[in-house]
Each structure stands twice: as structure tokens, then as C-alpha cells.
Amino acid sequence: MPIYGMGEQSGHMSIRLRAHQLAEQDIQDYGPIERSDQKLESRAEYHVRQMQAHLQTLQAVLIDDVDAFTSLVAEYYAVIYKGLLVAYTGLKEPFRLTAEPRYVTSVNLDDSEDEHNFLGLVGLLEITKGEQATRRANAETDGCNPDEYLLTMVQITIVDMKHINPDGPRCFIAYDIMGDQITGVYEREGVSDEVLYGLGLPFAETIVSTTTEK
């Protein structure tokens, strides 16, 4: 199978190096986010589409066999990303790698100015589920209906550390919450689908159920 017009071994090495670059760039942009196997495959396929879209001419061909190329990128990307995730989050000092992501996310659970930083959908759900559990316990202690205490909305602030403008509009997305589940987008401003996708956060078209996310 010819890849980039090279032999199979060198072609695979080229793809592996490119997959490493893509995985590393995702972590540098969005942080060491925990992603499911399905999300990793989807992310790799997205990168292949982006590579094709950025070719200089419509007649240009990325490779001879796009499906085979995409499959290899997805395979290498998933393995490399998981390895980097261990390096950034699983190793102890002084061996742990450090990242200062371009995009920083925090969640507000009430009307106060308290913001709780998190990484990805898994991190967001850990915070919201913990808050809901506390509210259920408080409702039981007070002898009240839990529905009266539970969150119905959370607001996520997204800061692009490369383009900080204190006087500019705040970039955010607010989610409707029902129990432990994100059920919809209440409001959003200044944040694109592409950034939300990179952050592993749902947007209107992707919200079906978040309770099964691992």
C-alpha cells in the first residue's frame, strides 16, 4: 500500500510521527483530557479531514487509499494519546510532563464568582455529579424534595490564553442539567463548535446523553 509515495515501512513511520504531532498538539491546546476510544477515533478522523481540507488545490490527493490512511492515523493516534495522557497525569514528579493548555475551562455552579477548573467532559461531570449528590443529601437532611435543590443549569467559561482580552466579551456555554445529565445548550457566546469539540465538550448537535461518558 503506497503512502505518500514511499515504501510501506517508511510510510508507516511518517504516519506515526504525524499522529504523535497531532496528539501532542491536542494536549497543548486543550489539556490532557481523558477521552474514550470512540472519541479518540473520531478526533483522528477529524484531523485527517482537516489535512485534506488544507491541501493547496482541490485536485491534490492526500494519499492513494484514504480509508487505510485514516485507519492507521486513528490506530497510532489513540495509542500515542493514551501514552501521553499517562506521561502528563499518571507519572510522579519529577517524571511527569506538564502542560499549560491554550484553552482553560471552568464551571460556575451558582450565581457566585466561584469558578471550578476542569478538563474535558469527564472532569465537568465529576464536578456536577458531586454537587448534585451534595444537594440531594442537603435536601434529605432538610426533609425537602431533591428537585428543589438540584442544579438545573451550569455555565462554562472558556479562556483562550493566547488571546486574553480583559475588556472583550466573555466566552461561555451554559448547559441545561437534569439530574446528573446534560440535556441541552441553554446559551452560548464567543465559542465555536471546533473549540468545544477539541475540549471534548458537547454542543447542541452532539448532546444525546452524557451519563455514559468514560
N, C-alpha and C positions, 0 to 999 in steps of 0.2 A: 504494500500500500504506500504510494508515494506521498510524502508530507512535505510541503514547501519545496518540492523538487529534490529532496535529499533522500538518502538511504533510510531504511526503517529505524536503525539504532540511533543515528544522529537526529532523525526527525522526532523520535520519542523524547530524546533528551531536550530538544528545543521546546517541545510542548511542556515537558515537566518544568523547565526553567520559567516558562511563561506562566504556568499555573502557580508557581511559587510567587512570582511577582504580583499576580492578581490577588492571591490570598493575603500576602503581606500588605498590599495597598488597602485592602478592605479593613484590615485591623488598624492600620494607621489612620484611616478616615473615620471609622465607626467604632473602634474599640474591639477588644477580644470578646465578641458576642457569642454566646452559646447558640448554635444553630442545629436543627435536626438534619438528618441525612437528606430528607426531601428538600429542605431549604438550601442546603449546600449544592445539591444538584441543580436546583432552579437558579441559584446565584451563578454557577459556572455557565449555564446555558445563556444567561443574561450577558455575561462577559463576551461570549462568542458572538452573539448578535451585535454587541457594541463594536467588536473588532470588524465585523463585516460592514457595519454602517459607516465606519470611518475610513473605508478604503477610498482612494482618491477618485476612482471612476466607477461608474455603475458596471462597466464591463469587467472590472477586475475580479478575480476569483481568489477567495481566501485560501482554499485548498481543493484538491480533487474530490475528496469524499467528506462532505460537511458533517454527516451523521457520525462517521468514525472519528473525526477530529473532535466533535463535541463530546462524544463518549469518553475519549481519552482525557480531554480537559477536565471533565466532571470527575473522572476517577482520580486523577492526580490532585486536583484542587481540593477534593474532600479529604484526602489523606494528609496533604500538606497543611490545610487549615486546622485540622484536628491536632496535628503535631505542634503547630504554632500556638494553639489555644493552651496546650499543656505548658509550653515554654513561657507564656505570658501569665498564666493563672495557677498552674499546678506545681511549678518548681519553687523551692525555698530560696531565700536570699543566701548567697549573692548570685545565684544562677538564674533567677527569674528575670525574664525580659520585661522592660517597662514600655508602656505606650501612652502617648498623650494624644488621644483621638482629636481629629479635626472637629467632629460634631459631638457636643456634650448634651446629654438629655437628663432632665429632672422632672419629677412629678409633684404636683400640688394636690393635696388631699382635702383641703378645706379652703376657707377664704383668707387664711393667714398668709404670711410671706414665707413660710417654711417650705423649702424645696428639698426633695429627696432624690439624690442622683441614682441612676440605674443604668444597666447595659442591656439593650435588647428587650424583646417581648418577655422572655423568661424572667429577667430582672424586674420588669414592670409588674408582672403577675405575682411575683413573690411579695412585693410591697402591698399591692392592692388586696391580695388574699389575706395577708397578715392583718391589715387594717380592718377588713370585714370581719375576721374572726374576733378581733378585739371588740368591735362594735356589737357583734352578736352576744358576746359574753356580758357586756355592759347592759344590753337590753334585758338579758335574762336576770341579771342582778337587780335591775330596776323593776322587773315584772312587766315589761313592755313588749309590744310586738317588734320583732327584729327589723321589720320593714321600715319602721320609723327611724331607725338608727343607721341603716346601711347607706353606703355611698351610692349615688345614682350617676355621678359624673366625676371624671378626673381630668386634669389639664396637664399636658406635657409641654414643657418648654424645650426648644431646640436651639442651641447656640453654635454658630459656625465660628470657631476660634480663629480662623484665618481672616474673617471679615467682621470683626466686632465693631458695632456702631451703637454706643450708648444712647444716641439720640434717634436711632432708627426704630422702626416698628418691631414689636416682639413677634418672633416666630413660634407658633404653637399649634397644637392639635388637641382638641378636647374630645374625649370618648364618653359615650353613654355606657353605664355599667349596670348590669342586672345580676345581683349575687356576686359570683366570682368570675363572671363572663363579660367580656367586651362585646357589646351588641351593635354598636354603630358609631359614626362620627357625628358629634354634636356641632362642632365648629372647627375651622382651621384657618390659619393665616400665615402666609410667607414661607411655607414649606412645601416642597414638591413631592410628587409620588416617588421620584427617583431616590431622594434622600430618605424618605420613610422606608422604602424598600431596602436600601442599604443598611439602615438602622434595625431592620428586622421588625418594624412596627407596622401594624395594619393600616390600610386606608380603606375608603368606602367600598371599593370594588373587591377587596380581599377579605372582608370580615364575614366569616361564616360561623366559626367557633374558635375560641382561643383556649378553652379549658383543656384541650388535649395536647397543646404545645409542650414539647420537651426540650 
